[in-house]
Amino acid sequence: MKKLMFLGLVAILLVGATVGAQEKPTLQVNAVKTAADIAWPYDGKQLQAQLAAELQTKQGKKFAVVTEPAGTGRYFILNCEVLEWHPGNAAKRILVGMGSGRESAKIRYSVTDAGGKTVFQHEDTIRAEFWGNAYAGSVGQLAHPLADKIAGHLSEAKLE
């Protein structure tokens, strides 16, 4: 009898978790695009994957973060475009320090709902972190600070 009650409780919890997971909206992260005249040295698809992973870590309780079209249920789409890019100056970073000479980019990003209505749009200058990161070769040092900015705006947004 106790085993049956335990199994019933587990089943109720699993069904509740599944229902709760279905209520969570999906955030589709599209590949990062660049303006036509920008010499962007990074792969937009790799940056997309890294950005999605960062956002899953930061906003995973609020969204199911994906990189392919969701199509069903409640979902939002994140688009990013690099408007300007500055590689920074390694000599200045070494000689002056204090954050000078870091890589930076002016990036426009927006979140739209399934119907195409813009939920929010921002344009920010993103600067590389002081200490860099392990994946700088493929996506630069801007993925983490960009994800921080976007996650902050997602937290503030009224996504109803």
TIGU-130409 format. One line per field, with one value per atom (N, C-alpha, C, O): residue number from 1; residue in three letters; atom name; x, y, z. Coordinates in pm, whole numbers, padded with zeros to 5 digits. Example, Ala and Ser with C-alpha at 12.3 -4.5 7.8 and 13.67 -1.06 7.14 Angstrom:
2
pos	(1;1;1;1;2;2;2;2);
code	(Ala;Ala;Ala;Ala;Ser;Ser;Ser;Ser);
site	(N;CA;C;O;N;CA;C;O);
xx	(01319;01230;01320;01424;01285;01367;01290;01341);
yy	(-00569;-00450;-00330;-00332;-00225;-00106;00003;00114);
zz	(00780;00780;00780;00846;00708;00714;00787;00804);
end
This chain:
160
pos	(1;1;1;1;2;2;2;2;3;3;3;3;4;4;4;4;5;5;5;5;6;6;6;6;7;7;7;7;8;8;8;8;9;9;9;9;10;10;10;10;11;11;11;11;12;12;12;12;13;13;13;13;14;14;14;14;15;15;15;15;16;16;16;16;17;17;17;17;18;18;18;18;19;19;19;19;20;20;20;20;21;21;21;21;22;22;22;22;23;23;23;23;24;24;24;24;25;25;25;25;26;26;26;26;27;27;27;27;28;28;28;28;29;29;29;29;30;30;30;30;31;31;31;31;32;32;32;32;33;33;33;33;34;34;34;34;35;35;35;35;36;36;36;36;37;37;37;37;38;38;38;38;39;39;39;39;40;40;40;40;41;41;41;41;42;42;42;42;43;43;43;43;44;44;44;44;45;45;45;45;46;46;46;46;47;47;47;47;48;48;48;48;49;49;49;49;50;50;50;50;51;51;51;51;52;52;52;52;53;53;53;53;54;54;54;54;55;55;55;55;56;56;56;56;57;57;57;57;58;58;58;58;59;59;59;59;60;60;60;60;61;61;61;61;62;62;62;62;63;63;63;63;64;64;64;64;65;65;65;65;66;66;66;66;67;67;67;67;68;68;68;68;69;69;69;69;70;70;70;70;71;71;71;71;72;72;72;72;73;73;73;73;74;74;74;74;75;75;75;75;76;76;76;76;77;77;77;77;78;78;78;78;79;79;79;79;80;80;80;80;81;81;81;81;82;82;82;82;83;83;83;83;84;84;84;84;85;85;85;85;86;86;86;86;87;87;87;87;88;88;88;88;89;89;89;89;90;90;90;90;91;91;91;91;92;92;92;92;93;93;93;93;94;94;94;94;95;95;95;95;96;96;96;96;97;97;97;97;98;98;98;98;99;99;99;99;100;100;100;100;101;101;101;101;102;102;102;102;103;103;103;103;104;104;104;104;105;105;105;105;106;106;106;106;107;107;107;107;108;108;108;108;109;109;109;109;110;110;110;110;111;111;111;111;112;112;112;112;113;113;113;113;114;114;114;114;115;115;115;115;116;116;116;116;117;117;117;117;118;118;118;118;119;119;119;119;120;120;120;120;121;121;121;121;122;122;122;122;123;123;123;123;124;124;124;124;125;125;125;125;126;126;126;126;127;127;127;127;128;128;128;128;129;129;129;129;130;130;130;130;131;131;131;131;132;132;132;132;133;133;133;133;134;134;134;134;135;135;135;135;136;136;136;136;137;137;137;137;138;138;138;138;139;139;139;139;140;140;140;140;141;141;141;141;142;142;142;142;143;143;143;143;144;144;144;144;145;145;145;145;146;146;146;146;147;147;147;147;148;148;148;148;149;149;149;149;150;150;150;150;151;151;151;151;152;152;152;152;153;153;153;153;154;154;154;154;155;155;155;155;156;156;156;156;157;157;157;157;158;158;158;158;159;159;159;159;160;160;160;160);
code	(Met;Met;Met;Met;Lys;Lys;Lys;Lys;Lys;Lys;Lys;Lys;Leu;Leu;Leu;Leu;Met;Met;Met;Met;Phe;Phe;Phe;Phe;Leu;Leu;Leu;Leu;Gly;Gly;Gly;Gly;Leu;Leu;Leu;Leu;Val;Val;Val;Val;Ala;Ala;Ala;Ala;Ile;Ile;Ile;Ile;Leu;Leu;Leu;Leu;Leu;Leu;Leu;Leu;Val;Val;Val;Val;Gly;Gly;Gly;Gly;Ala;Ala;Ala;Ala;Thr;Thr;Thr;Thr;Val;Val;Val;Val;Gly;Gly;Gly;Gly;Ala;Ala;Ala;Ala;Gln;Gln;Gln;Gln;Glu;Glu;Glu;Glu;Lys;Lys;Lys;Lys;Pro;Pro;Pro;Pro;Thr;Thr;Thr;Thr;Leu;Leu;Leu;Leu;Gln;Gln;Gln;Gln;Val;Val;Val;Val;Asn;Asn;Asn;Asn;Ala;Ala;Ala;Ala;Val;Val;Val;Val;Lys;Lys;Lys;Lys;Thr;Thr;Thr;Thr;Ala;Ala;Ala;Ala;Ala;Ala;Ala;Ala;Asp;Asp;Asp;Asp;Ile;Ile;Ile;Ile;Ala;Ala;Ala;Ala;Trp;Trp;Trp;Trp;Pro;Pro;Pro;Pro;Tyr;Tyr;Tyr;Tyr;Asp;Asp;Asp;Asp;Gly;Gly;Gly;Gly;Lys;Lys;Lys;Lys;Gln;Gln;Gln;Gln;Leu;Leu;Leu;Leu;Gln;Gln;Gln;Gln;Ala;Ala;Ala;Ala;Gln;Gln;Gln;Gln;Leu;Leu;Leu;Leu;Ala;Ala;Ala;Ala;Ala;Ala;Ala;Ala;Glu;Glu;Glu;Glu;Leu;Leu;Leu;Leu;Gln;Gln;Gln;Gln;Thr;Thr;Thr;Thr;Lys;Lys;Lys;Lys;Gln;Gln;Gln;Gln;Gly;Gly;Gly;Gly;Lys;Lys;Lys;Lys;Lys;Lys;Lys;Lys;Phe;Phe;Phe;Phe;Ala;Ala;Ala;Ala;Val;Val;Val;Val;Val;Val;Val;Val;Thr;Thr;Thr;Thr;Glu;Glu;Glu;Glu;Pro;Pro;Pro;Pro;Ala;Ala;Ala;Ala;Gly;Gly;Gly;Gly;Thr;Thr;Thr;Thr;Gly;Gly;Gly;Gly;Arg;Arg;Arg;Arg;Tyr;Tyr;Tyr;Tyr;Phe;Phe;Phe;Phe;Ile;Ile;Ile;Ile;Leu;Leu;Leu;Leu;Asn;Asn;Asn;Asn;Cys;Cys;Cys;Cys;Glu;Glu;Glu;Glu;Val;Val;Val;Val;Leu;Leu;Leu;Leu;Glu;Glu;Glu;Glu;Trp;Trp;Trp;Trp;His;His;His;His;Pro;Pro;Pro;Pro;Gly;Gly;Gly;Gly;Asn;Asn;Asn;Asn;Ala;Ala;Ala;Ala;Ala;Ala;Ala;Ala;Lys;Lys;Lys;Lys;Arg;Arg;Arg;Arg;Ile;Ile;Ile;Ile;Leu;Leu;Leu;Leu;Val;Val;Val;Val;Gly;Gly;Gly;Gly;Met;Met;Met;Met;Gly;Gly;Gly;Gly;Ser;Ser;Ser;Ser;Gly;Gly;Gly;Gly;Arg;Arg;Arg;Arg;Glu;Glu;Glu;Glu;Ser;Ser;Ser;Ser;Ala;Ala;Ala;Ala;Lys;Lys;Lys;Lys;Ile;Ile;Ile;Ile;Arg;Arg;Arg;Arg;Tyr;Tyr;Tyr;Tyr;Ser;Ser;Ser;Ser;Val;Val;Val;Val;Thr;Thr;Thr;Thr;Asp;Asp;Asp;Asp;Ala;Ala;Ala;Ala;Gly;Gly;Gly;Gly;Gly;Gly;Gly;Gly;Lys;Lys;Lys;Lys;Thr;Thr;Thr;Thr;Val;Val;Val;Val;Phe;Phe;Phe;Phe;Gln;Gln;Gln;Gln;His;His;His;His;Glu;Glu;Glu;Glu;Asp;Asp;Asp;Asp;Thr;Thr;Thr;Thr;Ile;Ile;Ile;Ile;Arg;Arg;Arg;Arg;Ala;Ala;Ala;Ala;Glu;Glu;Glu;Glu;Phe;Phe;Phe;Phe;Trp;Trp;Trp;Trp;Gly;Gly;Gly;Gly;Asn;Asn;Asn;Asn;Ala;Ala;Ala;Ala;Tyr;Tyr;Tyr;Tyr;Ala;Ala;Ala;Ala;Gly;Gly;Gly;Gly;Ser;Ser;Ser;Ser;Val;Val;Val;Val;Gly;Gly;Gly;Gly;Gln;Gln;Gln;Gln;Leu;Leu;Leu;Leu;Ala;Ala;Ala;Ala;His;His;His;His;Pro;Pro;Pro;Pro;Leu;Leu;Leu;Leu;Ala;Ala;Ala;Ala;Asp;Asp;Asp;Asp;Lys;Lys;Lys;Lys;Ile;Ile;Ile;Ile;Ala;Ala;Ala;Ala;Gly;Gly;Gly;Gly;His;His;His;His;Leu;Leu;Leu;Leu;Ser;Ser;Ser;Ser;Glu;Glu;Glu;Glu;Ala;Ala;Ala;Ala;Lys;Lys;Lys;Lys;Leu;Leu;Leu;Leu;Glu;Glu;Glu;Glu);
site	(N;CA;C;O;N;CA;C;O;N;CA;C;O;N;CA;C;O;N;CA;C;O;N;CA;C;O;N;CA;C;O;N;CA;C;O;N;CA;C;O;N;CA;C;O;N;CA;C;O;N;CA;C;O;N;CA;C;O;N;CA;C;O;N;CA;C;O;N;CA;C;O;N;CA;C;O;N;CA;C;O;N;CA;C;O;N;CA;C;O;N;CA;C;O;N;CA;C;O;N;CA;C;O;N;CA;C;O;N;CA;C;O;N;CA;C;O;N;CA;C;O;N;CA;C;O;N;CA;C;O;N;CA;C;O;N;CA;C;O;N;CA;C;O;N;CA;C;O;N;CA;C;O;N;CA;C;O;N;CA;C;O;N;CA;C;O;N;CA;C;O;N;CA;C;O;N;CA;C;O;N;CA;C;O;N;CA;C;O;N;CA;C;O;N;CA;C;O;N;CA;C;O;N;CA;C;O;N;CA;C;O;N;CA;C;O;N;CA;C;O;N;CA;C;O;N;CA;C;O;N;CA;C;O;N;CA;C;O;N;CA;C;O;N;CA;C;O;N;CA;C;O;N;CA;C;O;N;CA;C;O;N;CA;C;O;N;CA;C;O;N;CA;C;O;N;CA;C;O;N;CA;C;O;N;CA;C;O;N;CA;C;O;N;CA;C;O;N;CA;C;O;N;CA;C;O;N;CA;C;O;N;CA;C;O;N;CA;C;O;N;CA;C;O;N;CA;C;O;N;CA;C;O;N;CA;C;O;N;CA;C;O;N;CA;C;O;N;CA;C;O;N;CA;C;O;N;CA;C;O;N;CA;C;O;N;CA;C;O;N;CA;C;O;N;CA;C;O;N;CA;C;O;N;CA;C;O;N;CA;C;O;N;CA;C;O;N;CA;C;O;N;CA;C;O;N;CA;C;O;N;CA;C;O;N;CA;C;O;N;CA;C;O;N;CA;C;O;N;CA;C;O;N;CA;C;O;N;CA;C;O;N;CA;C;O;N;CA;C;O;N;CA;C;O;N;CA;C;O;N;CA;C;O;N;CA;C;O;N;CA;C;O;N;CA;C;O;N;CA;C;O;N;CA;C;O;N;CA;C;O;N;CA;C;O;N;CA;C;O;N;CA;C;O;N;CA;C;O;N;CA;C;O;N;CA;C;O;N;CA;C;O;N;CA;C;O;N;CA;C;O;N;CA;C;O;N;CA;C;O;N;CA;C;O;N;CA;C;O;N;CA;C;O;N;CA;C;O;N;CA;C;O;N;CA;C;O;N;CA;C;O;N;CA;C;O;N;CA;C;O;N;CA;C;O;N;CA;C;O;N;CA;C;O;N;CA;C;O;N;CA;C;O;N;CA;C;O;N;CA;C;O;N;CA;C;O;N;CA;C;O;N;CA;C;O;N;CA;C;O;N;CA;C;O;N;CA;C;O;N;CA;C;O;N;CA;C;O;N;CA;C;O;N;CA;C;O;N;CA;C;O;N;CA;C;O;N;CA;C;O;N;CA;C;O;N;CA;C;O;N;CA;C;O;N;CA;C;O;N;CA;C;O;N;CA;C;O;N;CA;C;O;N;CA;C;O;N;CA;C;O;N;CA;C;O;N;CA;C;O);
xx	(00082;00000;00087;00058;00195;00284;00353;00373;00391;00455;00359;00400;00235;00136;00114;00104;00108;00092;00215;00203;00333;00457;00459;00492;00425;00422;00318;00342;00206;00104;00154;00130;00225;00281;00386;00389;00471;00573;00505;00548;00402;00330;00269;00275;00210;00151;00259;00238;00373;00483;00536;00566;00548;00597;00499;00540;00371;00270;00272;00263;00284;00293;00415;00408;00528;00651;00636;00683;00571;00550;00458;00485;00351;00260;00332;00315;00412;00488;00587;00607;00650;00747;00679;00736;00556;00484;00440;00425;00421;00378;00494;00470;00617;00732;00747;00752;00754;00768;00907;01002;00916;01041;01104;01035;01235;01311;01401;01495;01372;01450;01560;01530;01684;01798;01841;01885;01829;01871;02020;02081;02077;02219;02244;02160;02359;02396;02436;02519;02375;02403;02495;02511;02554;02639;02593;02540;02614;02586;02680;02786;02641;02714;02859;02945;02888;03023;03111;03214;03073;03147;03239;03196;03365;03460;03457;03544;03358;03335;03408;03377;03505;03587;03530;03594;03411;03358;03244;03179;03220;03113;02981;02969;02883;02753;02679;02609;02694;02627;02690;02620;02824;02890;02855;02835;02847;02807;02662;02629;02578;02439;02433;02359;02511;02512;02563;02508;02669;02724;02626;02609;02564;02465;02346;02296;02301;02190;02228;02148;02350;02396;02403;02363;02454;02463;02323;02300;02231;02095;02021;01939;02049;01987;02031;01951;02158;02209;02144;02108;02130;02081;01928;01874;01858;01712;01640;01524;01708;01651;01527;01445;01510;01389;01269;01155;01293;01185;01153;01039;01258;01244;01309;01403;01257;01327;01401;01338;01532;01612;01653;01709;01624;01654;01721;01717;01782;01843;01772;01804;01676;01597;01453;01410;01378;01240;01156;01157;01083;00999;00867;00830;00797;00676;00550;00442;00560;00441;00447;00554;00330;00324;00362;00370;00384;00423;00573;00651;00613;00755;00791;00707;00917;00972;01099;01163;01133;01249;01347;01310;01474;01580;01664;01718;01676;01761;01867;01838;01991;02102;02171;02187;02213;02288;02404;02386;02524;02644;02648;02654;02644;02645;02785;02818;02869;03008;03091;03042;03217;03307;03445;03496;03505;03639;03722;03689;03828;03905;03982;04026;03998;04077;04224;04262;04305;04447;04523;04520;04589;04660;04771;04791;04843;04951;04895;04952;04785;04723;04673;04682;04619;04572;04687;04672;04801;04916;04983;05013;05006;05080;04998;05046;04875;04792;04708;04698;04648;04562;04435;04388;04378;04257;04140;04054;04135;04022;04037;03951;04143;04160;04204;04267;04171;04212;04131;04169;04018;03936;03857;03825;03825;03737;03599;03555;03531;03396;03314;03369;03185;03094;02965;02918;02910;02778;02680;02688;02588;02498;02354;02319;02270;02126;02063;02091;01979;01911;01766;01732;01682;01539;01475;01524;01366;01285;01147;01085;01100;00965;00884;00938;00752;00666;00635;00684;00556;00526;00455;00467;00382;00310;00395;00346;00522;00610;00613;00682;00537;00534;00661;00697;00728;00850;00817;00741;00873;00853;00949;00908;01075;01171;01285;01315;01348;01464;01562;01523;01688;01792;01914;01937;01990;02117;02219;02206;02319;02418;02558;02578;02654;02793;02838;02832;02884;02926;03079;03141;03137;03284;03326;03257;03441;03496;03523;03548;03518;03547;03695;03776;03731;03871;03959;04071;03912;03997;03979;04047;03891;03873;03793;03729;03799;03724;03789;03881;03742;03803;03763;03832;03654;03606;03627;03556;03723;03747;03782;03748;03849;03891;03776;03787;03665;03556;03442;03375;03420;03307;03349;03263;03475;03520;03494;03451;03519;03502;03376;03362;03282;03162;03037;02935;03043;02924;02871;02751;02958;02915;02857;02748;02926;02867;02738;02648;02728;02605;02491;02380;02517;02414;02371;02253;02465;02430;02333;02234;02361;02272;02134;02033;02129;02001;01923;01803;01990;01922;01865;01755;01937;01885;01759;01663;01757;01639;01524;01407;01554;01449;01385;01264;01465;01411;01315;01216;01345;01264;01141;01042;01146;01039;00911;00914;00801;00668;00628;00568;00663;00637;00512;00519;00401;00271;00202;00092);
yy	(-00119;00000;00126;00223;00123;00239;00261;00375;00150;00161;00222;00305;00182;00234;00384;00460;00425;00568;00646;00756;00588;00654;00671;00779;00565;00572;00673;00744;00680;00779;00921;01008;00943;01075;01113;01227;01018;01043;01076;01168;01003;01029;01169;01240;01209;01343;01449;01549;01429;01525;01534;01644;01420;01421;01491;01567;01466;01533;01682;01763;01720;01861;01927;02041;01858;01912;01928;02027;01831;01839;01955;02028;01973;02084;02215;02309;02224;02345;02375;02492;02272;02291;02339;02417;02293;02335;02480;02545;02531;02669;02767;02885;02720;02806;02842;02753;02972;03010;02975;02957;02966;02935;03064;03151;03074;03186;03129;03055;03165;03118;03221;03336;03180;03267;03246;03137;03349;03338;03368;03424;03331;03357;03508;03586;03546;03687;03736;03674;03846;03902;04023;04077;04063;04182;04278;04237;04407;04507;04480;04420;04523;04490;04536;04470;04647;04704;04669;04733;04569;04532;04413;04314;04424;04314;04235;04251;04150;04072;03939;03862;03911;03791;03662;03557;03667;03551;03487;03552;03361;03285;03314;03291;03364;03399;03280;03295;03161;03040;02995;02952;03005;02968;03067;03029;03194;03295;03272;03291;03231;03197;03085;03095;02979;02866;02908;02867;02988;03033;03126;03117;03215;03307;03230;03263;03128;03045;02973;02966;02920;02852;02948;02914;03068;03169;03209;03221;03229;03267;03154;03179;03030;02916;02915;02887;02945;02951;03064;03047;03180;03299;03306;03357;03254;03268;03134;03131;03024;02891;02864;02780;02932;02913;02980;02938;03083;03161;03115;03122;03069;03031;02897;02855;02832;02720;02783;02828;02787;02855;02756;02651;02790;02704;02785;02908;02715;02782;02750;02806;02660;02624;02670;02681;02696;02744;02653;02531;02716;02643;02605;02487;02703;02676;02651;02685;02593;02563;02631;02664;02652;02712;02859;02921;02912;03053;03066;03000;03151;03167;03309;03385;03341;03471;03447;03343;03544;03531;03644;03761;03607;03703;03719;03621;03842;03874;03972;04068;03950;04040;04080;03998;04207;04254;04340;04432;04309;04386;04506;04491;04626;04750;04806;04864;04790;04835;04734;04671;04720;04632;04694;04744;04692;04745;04636;04594;04589;04476;04508;04417;04634;04670;04677;04659;04702;04719;04642;04678;04534;04448;04523;04502;04610;04685;04777;04789;04841;04929;04850;04896;04731;04647;04610;04609;04578;04535;04653;04644;04761;04874;04961;05000;04992;05081;05003;05041;04894;04815;04888;04973;04856;04922;04917;05005;04815;04799;04870;04855;04948;05017;04917;04816;04946;04860;04733;04646;04721;04599;04598;04704;04480;04460;04514;04501;04576;04625;04618;04611;04620;04619;04691;04685;04759;04820;04720;04686;04673;04566;04606;04658;04582;04603;04465;04372;04452;04325;04352;04451;04260;04275;04140;04036;04145;04026;04053;04155;03961;03970;03852;03747;03868;03756;03674;03706;03570;03479;03550;03509;03656;03731;03835;03903;03850;03947;04083;04174;04098;04226;04239;04146;04353;04376;04397;04487;04313;04323;04427;04514;04418;04524;04522;04420;04639;04653;04746;04851;04709;04791;04794;04703;04899;04914;04949;05051;04864;04883;04865;04796;04929;04901;04799;04823;04685;04575;04573;04580;04565;04560;04425;04365;04379;04252;04263;04371;04149;04146;04167;04150;04202;04228;04106;04119;03988;03869;03778;03675;03809;03724;03599;03589;03501;03376;03264;03288;03145;03027;03010;02939;03072;03051;03173;03190;03257;03382;03359;03442;03251;03228;03213;03257;03153;03126;03228;03253;03287;03380;03514;03598;03535;03661;03665;03567;03780;03795;03872;03928;03875;03955;03873;03930;03740;03658;03670;03688;03662;03669;03806;03812;03917;04047;04076;04142;04026;04044;03967;04019;03844;03764;03830;03826;03891;03963;04076;04092;04155;04267;04217;04269;04116;04063;04003;04025;03926;03864;03970;03953;04079;04188;04248;04275;04270;04326;04226;04266;04096;03994;03990;03970;04009;04010;04126;04114;04239;04359;04359;04425;04284;04287;04223;04127;04277;04221;04129;04173;04002;03906;03828;03711;03889;03827;03787;03733);
zz	(00000;00000;00000;-00070;00081;00087;-00047;-00090;-00113;-00243;-00344;-00426;-00340;-00432;-00409;-00505;-00282;-00252;-00298;-00351;-00276;-00318;-00470;-00520;-00544;-00689;-00738;-00835;-00671;-00706;-00686;-00769;-00575;-00547;-00651;-00699;-00687;-00789;-00923;-00992;-00959;-01083;-01083;-01184;-00971;-00961;-00977;-01046;-00913;-00923;-01066;-01114;-01134;-01272;-01365;-01452;-01347;-01429;-01401;-01494;-01276;-01240;-01299;-01346;-01298;-01357;-01507;-01564;-01573;-01717;-01751;-01846;-01677;-01701;-01678;-01756;-01573;-01545;-01655;-01690;-01711;-01818;-01946;-02022;-01970;-02088;-02080;-02183;-01960;-01943;-01964;-01990;-01954;-01969;-02117;-02202;-02149;-02289;-02343;-02267;-02473;-02541;-02592;-02645;-02577;-02633;-02742;-02713;-02866;-02980;-03008;-03038;-02999;-03025;-03170;-03206;-03252;-03392;-03406;-03315;-03520;-03547;-03545;-03588;-03495;-03486;-03626;-03692;-03669;-03801;-03786;-03676;-03896;-03894;-04003;-04106;-03978;-04081;-04199;-04181;-04317;-04440;-04439;-04496;-04376;-04382;-04262;-04241;-04183;-04063;-04093;-04152;-04053;-04065;-03934;-03850;-03918;-03796;-03809;-03899;-03723;-03741;-03683;-03691;-03625;-03556;-03632;-03714;-03605;-03668;-03597;-03476;-03671;-03613;-03554;-03454;-03615;-03563;-03431;-03340;-03422;-03296;-03186;-03071;-03222;-03124;-03081;-02964;-03175;-03143;-03040;-02942;-03061;-02968;-02830;-02728;-02827;-02699;-02628;-02506;-02704;-02646;-02589;-02481;-02662;-02614;-02485;-02392;-02478;-02357;-02239;-02127;-02263;-02157;-02109;-01989;-02203;-02165;-02094;-02006;-02133;-02064;-01918;-01829;-01895;-01758;-01680;-01564;-01743;-01675;-01667;-01569;-01768;-01776;-01790;-01829;-01759;-01777;-01695;-01733;-01583;-01502;-01566;-01545;-01644;-01705;-01848;-01892;-01920;-02061;-02091;-02023;-02194;-02256;-02373;-02469;-02367;-02469;-02578;-02548;-02704;-02817;-02929;-02928;-03024;-03138;-03270;-03374;-03264;-03383;-03360;-03246;-03467;-03451;-03362;-03375;-03271;-03177;-03241;-03242;-03296;-03370;-03289;-03335;-03171;-03093;-02958;-02908;-02900;-02767;-02770;-02876;-02653;-02637;-02658;-02590;-02751;-02773;-02816;-02865;-02797;-02832;-02914;-02901;-02998;-03085;-03056;-03053;-03034;-03009;-03135;-03187;-03184;-03298;-03254;-03182;-03298;-03266;-03396;-03487;-03403;-03519;-03470;-03391;-03519;-03486;-03579;-03701;-03521;-03599;-03615;-03719;-03512;-03515;-03436;-03343;-03476;-03401;-03395;-03496;-03277;-03255;-03187;-03075;-03253;-03199;-03072;-03001;-03042;-02924;-02959;-03075;-02860;-02882;-02774;-02657;-02815;-02720;-02647;-02528;-02718;-02654;-02546;-02437;-02575;-02476;-02356;-02242;-02382;-02272;-02180;-02058;-02238;-02159;-02088;-01969;-02161;-02105;-02011;-01904;-02049;-01968;-01868;-01751;-01914;-01826;-01791;-01867;-01676;-01625;-01722;-01721;-01807;-01898;-02031;-02118;-02049;-02177;-02284;-02253;-02407;-02518;-02535;-02612;-02464;-02476;-02606;-02662;-02654;-02769;-02734;-02620;-02832;-02807;-02935;-03046;-02919;-03034;-02997;-02884;-03095;-03080;-03139;-03257;-03056;-03098;-03072;-02966;-03172;-03158;-03140;-03217;-03040;-03018;-02985;-02922;-03030;-03006;-02979;-03024;-02906;-02880;-02936;-02905;-03020;-03076;-03029;-02995;-03027;-02991;-03116;-03224;-03101;-03212;-03327;-03443;-03296;-03398;-03469;-03559;-03429;-03492;-03424;-03470;-03315;-03243;-03158;-03085;-03168;-03091;-02944;-02909;-02859;-02715;-02658;-02580;-02697;-02666;-02766;-02828;-02778;-02866;-02797;-02746;-02797;-02736;-02826;-02906;-02811;-02880;-02772;-02705;-02755;-02650;-02707;-02806;-02640;-02667;-02564;-02444;-02613;-02528;-02528;-02634;-02411;-02399;-02343;-02260;-02389;-02339;-02190;-02137;-02124;-01981;-01958;-02049;-01837;-01803;-01825;-01876;-01786;-01784;-01903;-01910;-01995;-02112;-02080;-01976;-02173;-02155;-02236;-02314;-02216;-02279;-02425;-02499;-02470;-02606;-02695;-02794;-02661;-02734;-02880;-02964;-02913;-03051;-03148;-03263;-03106;-03199;-03191;-03291;-03073;-03059;-02999;-02973;-02978;-02920;-02771;-02711;-02715;-02571;-02538;-02430;-02633;-02614;-02583;-02546;-02596;-02574;-02432;-02411;-02335;-02195;-02159;-02103;-02189;-02155;-02233;-02180;-02357;-02433;-02368;-02355;-02328;-02260;-02129;-02094;-02057;-01934;-01962;-01891;-02067;-02103;-02141;-02093;-02226;-02273;-02158;-02146;-02072;-01957;-01864;-01811;-01845;-01763;-01820;-01747;-01952;-02016;-02019;-02009;-02032;-02027;-01889;-01878;-01784;-01648;-01626;-01553;-01689;-01674;-01763;-01733;-01874;-01974;-01922;-01844;-01965;-01933;-02048;-02146;-02036;-02141;-02109;-02069;-02126;-02096;-02223;-02219);
end
